[in-house]
Amino acid sequence: MSGPGREDVERAAVALEGVAHRTPLFRSRTLDRLLRAEVVFKGEHLQRGGAFKFRGAWYALSRLDADARARGVVSWSSGNHAGGLALAGRLLSVPVTVVMPHDAPTSKRAAVEGYGATVVESEAVRREEVGMELARRKGWTPIPPYDHDDIIAGQGTAAAELLEQVDGLDLLLTPVGGGGLLAGSALAASAYPSVEVVGVEPAVADDAARSLQQGRIVVLDRVPDTIADGLRTRFLGQRNFAILRRLGVRVVTVREEDILRALRWLWWRMKLVVEPSAAVPLAALLSGALAVEGRRVGVILSGGNVDPPTLLPRLLQAEGDEHLPSG
């Protein structure tokens, strides 16, 4: 299984031009002063479908032949891949079915159905099993949420854009769940030898960090209980794991309280309404999990699909940094 290369990300970028949004950048002078670094955020929460996942989903569907498009596709996801695939299916006239866990965020399921896709409920640990069984029975093409060459290449276009928009990055951070965004970003950054790529994941969902440390894919016993619902994966994709190892990518972890603190910073201080998964890289900066003094850091804000009734009470109860001035 060779997996995609940097040239595949470049081809995906050409295909997505004029389809995916070229998302904007954001800065905070207060954050730069606090960290003694330059931090640039790429707003993929403003991408079509509300997350970077649209990039890979649209690119994967666009590569299907006419017969596969007519038959339809199936996938499994807790939210953002489901939404991105549903939107891409509507744009490309491809029927989409998504297996989602019973406890998927209400807003994410509503978005999937709003785009015209069919939702099949399942236990979280059986999503892929149910999806593959549907593919066999119905003749649908399975489009996995992260372990797929075209998905990885499409996700990598977010980092490729960021690296074009900002000169001289030293460090590129992304959240990591199944590894599609991180692997695609590492491929994109391989054209820039001075850029270090680091993934960040919740400490309670540390399968990626453990996998890279142990040199094998570690599978968690259960679906992680983290506020970062987009990162509740139990294991890395095989293609992603191979890319991360080959390119020397490392992964650090952060605590749940650090994720909440970072989320409050983005919402209250920078006025950026992102979902918890998107705040995970900033959590690594604010907690000191990564030393960044004197460095220019790029951070991909992965998504903005939030469920306010569930999230707001936790945000309001968490400790924050409201005493610091805005800006």
Residue pairs with C-beta under 8 A, 6 or more apart in sequence:
1 238
1 239
1 242
3 149
3 152
3 183
3 239
3 242
3 243
4 149
4 150
4 152
4 153
4 156
4 184
4 187
4 239
4 243
5 187
6 187
6 188
6 190
6 191
8 149
8 150
8 152
8 153
8 156
8 187
9 153
9 156
9 157
9 160
9 184
9 187
9 188
10 160
11 153
12 55
12 59
12 150
12 153
12 154
12 156
12 157
13 157
13 160
13 161
15 59
15 62
16 55
16 58
16 59
16 154
16 157
19 58
19 91
20 47
20 48
20 54
20 55
20 58
20 157
21 46
21 47
21 48
22 161
23 42
23 43
23 44
23 46
23 47
23 158
23 161
24 42
24 43
24 46
25 40
25 41
25 42
25 43
25 162
25 165
25 166
26 40
26 41
26 43
26 270
26 272
26 301
27 38
27 39
27 40
27 41
28 39
28 269
28 270
28 327
29 327
30 269
30 324
30 325
30 326
30 327
31 39
31 265
31 269
31 270
31 285
32 38
32 39
34 324
35 285
35 286
35 292
35 293
36 293
36 294
37 285
37 292
37 293
37 294
37 295
37 296
37 297
38 295
38 296
38 297
39 285
39 292
39 297
39 299
40 162
40 166
40 169
40 296
40 297
40 298
40 299
41 270
41 272
41 299
41 300
41 301
42 158
42 161
42 162
42 165
42 298
42 299
42 300
42 301
43 272
43 301
44 51
44 52
44 158
44 278
44 300
44 301
44 302
44 303
45 51
45 272
45 273
45 274
45 275
45 278
45 301
45 302
45 303
45 304
46 304
47 54
47 55
47 158
47 303
48 54
48 84
48 87
49 57
49 80
49 83
49 84
49 86
49 87
49 111
49 115
50 80
50 83
50 111
50 303
50 304
50 305
51 80
51 83
51 84
51 230
51 275
51 302
51 303
51 304
51 305
52 80
52 155
52 158
52 181
52 300
52 302
52 303
53 80
53 81
53 83
53 84
53 85
53 145
53 155
53 303
54 83
54 84
54 87
54 88
55 84
55 154
55 155
55 157
55 158
56 81
56 84
56 148
56 150
56 151
56 152
56 153
56 154
56 155
56 180
56 184
57 81
57 84
57 85
57 87
57 88
57 143
57 151
57 154
58 84
58 87
58 88
58 91
58 92
58 154
59 150
59 151
59 153
59 154
59 157
60 88
60 143
60 148
60 150
60 151
60 154
61 69
61 73
61 85
61 88
61 89
61 92
61 94
61 143
62 88
62 92
63 150
64 73
64 94
64 141
68 141
69 92
69 93
69 94
71 95
71 138
71 139
71 140
71 141
72 94
72 95
72 96
72 97
72 138
72 140
72 141
73 85
73 89
73 94
73 95
73 96
73 97
73 140
73 141
73 142
73 143
74 96
74 97
74 98
74 99
74 131
74 134
74 135
74 138
74 140
74 141
74 142
74 143
75 81
75 82
75 85
75 96
75 97
75 98
75 99
75 131
75 142
75 143
75 144
75 145
76 98
76 99
76 100
76 122
76 127
76 128
76 130
76 131
76 144
76 145
77 85
77 98
77 99
77 100
77 127
77 145
78 100
78 101
78 104
78 105
78 108
78 124
78 229
78 230
78 232
79 100
79 104
79 105
79 108
79 109
79 112
79 229
79 230
79 305
80 108
80 230
80 302
80 303
80 305
81 145
81 146
82 98
82 100
82 104
82 108
82 109
82 112
82 117
82 119
83 108
83 111
83 112
83 115
83 305
85 96
85 98
85 117
85 143
86 96
86 98
86 111
86 112
86 113
86 115
86 116
86 117
87 115
88 94
88 96
89 95
89 96
89 115
89 116
89 117
90 115
90 116
90 117
95 118
96 115
96 116
96 117
96 118
97 117
97 118
97 119
97 120
97 134
97 138
97 140
98 112
98 117
98 118
98 119
98 120
99 119
99 120
99 121
99 122
99 127
99 128
99 130
99 131
99 134
100 108
100 109
100 112
100 119
100 120
100 121
100 122
100 127
101 121
101 122
101 123
101 124
101 127
101 223
102 121
102 122
102 123
102 124
103 124
104 229
105 229
105 305
105 306
105 307
105 310
106 307
106 309
106 310
107 305
107 306
107 307
107 308
108 305
108 307
109 119
111 305
112 119
113 119
120 130
120 134
122 130
124 223
124 232
125 222
125 223
125 234
128 144
131 142
132 142
134 140
135 141
135 142
143 151
144 151
144 237
145 151
145 178
145 180
146 152
146 177
146 178
146 179
146 180
146 181
146 233
146 237
146 240
147 178
147 179
147 180
147 237
147 238
147 239
147 240
148 180
148 237
148 239
149 239
151 180
152 180
152 183
152 184
152 187
152 239
152 240
152 243
153 184
153 187
154 184
155 180
155 181
155 183
155 184
155 185
156 181
156 183
156 184
156 185
156 186
156 187
156 188
157 184
157 188
158 181
158 184
158 185
158 300
159 172
159 174
159 181
159 184
159 185
159 188
159 189
159 298
159 300
160 188
162 169
162 172
162 298
162 300
163 169
163 172
163 188
163 189
163 191
163 192
163 195
163 298
166 296
166 298
168 296
169 192
169 195
169 296
169 297
169 298
170 194
170 195
170 196
170 295
170 296
170 297
171 195
171 196
171 197
171 198
171 290
171 292
171 295
171 296
171 297
171 298
172 185
172 189
172 195
172 196
172 197
172 198
172 297
172 298
172 300
173 198
173 199
173 200
173 281
173 284
173 285
173 290
173 297
173 298
173 299
173 300
174 181
174 182
174 185
174 197
174 199
174 200
174 281
174 299
174 300
174 302
175 181
175 182
175 199
175 200
175 201
175 228
175 230
175 231
175 277
175 278
175 280
175 281
175 300
175 302
176 182
176 199
176 200
176 201
176 208
176 231
176 236
176 251
177 201
177 205
177 230
177 231
177 232
177 233
177 277
178 233
178 235
178 236
178 237
178 240
179 199
179 208
179 236
179 237
179 240
179 241
179 243
179 244
180 237
180 240
181 300
181 302
182 197
182 199
182 208
182 240
182 244
182 249
182 251
183 237
183 239
183 240
183 243
183 244
183 249
185 197
185 300
186 197
186 243
186 244
186 247
186 249
187 243
187 247
189 195
189 197
190 247
197 247
197 249
198 249
198 250
198 251
198 252
198 284
198 290
199 208
199 244
199 249
199 250
199 251
199 252
200 251
200 252
200 253
200 254
200 280
200 281
200 283
200 284
200 289
200 290
201 207
201 208
201 209
201 231
201 251
201 252
201 253
201 254
201 280
202 224
202 226
202 227
202 228
202 231
202 253
202 254
202 255
202 256
202 259
202 280
203 253
203 254
203 255
203 256
204 224
204 225
204 226
204 256
205 220
205 224
205 226
205 228
205 231
205 232
205 233
206 253
207 217
207 218
207 219
207 220
207 233
207 234
207 235
207 236
208 236
208 244
208 251
209 251
209 252
209 253
210 218
211 217
211 218
211 235
211 236
211 241
212 241
212 244
212 245
212 249
212 250
212 251
215 245
217 235
217 236
217 238
217 241
218 235
219 234
219 235
220 234
220 235
222 234
223 232
223 234
224 231
224 232
224 233
224 234
225 232
226 232
226 256
226 259
226 276
227 256
227 259
227 260
227 276
227 311
227 314
228 259
228 275
228 276
228 277
228 279
228 280
229 275
229 276
229 277
230 275
230 276
230 277
230 302
230 303
231 277
231 280
236 244
243 249
244 251
252 284
252 289
252 290
253 289
254 262
254 280
254 283
254 284
254 287
254 289
255 283
255 287
257 318
257 319
258 283
258 284
258 286
258 287
258 289
259 276
259 279
259 280
259 283
260 276
260 314
260 315
260 318
261 283
261 286
261 287
261 318
261 319
261 320
261 321
262 279
262 280
262 282
262 283
262 285
262 286
263 274
263 276
263 279
263 315
263 318
264 315
264 318
264 320
264 321
265 279
265 282
265 286
265 320
265 321
266 272
266 274
266 278
266 279
266 282
266 301
267 273
267 274
267 315
268 320
268 322
269 321
269 324
269 326
272 301
272 304
273 304
273 306
274 301
274 302
274 303
274 304
274 306
275 302
275 303
275 304
275 305
275 306
276 311
277 302
277 303
278 301
278 302
278 303
278 304
281 299
281 300
282 299
283 289
284 290
285 292
285 297
285 299
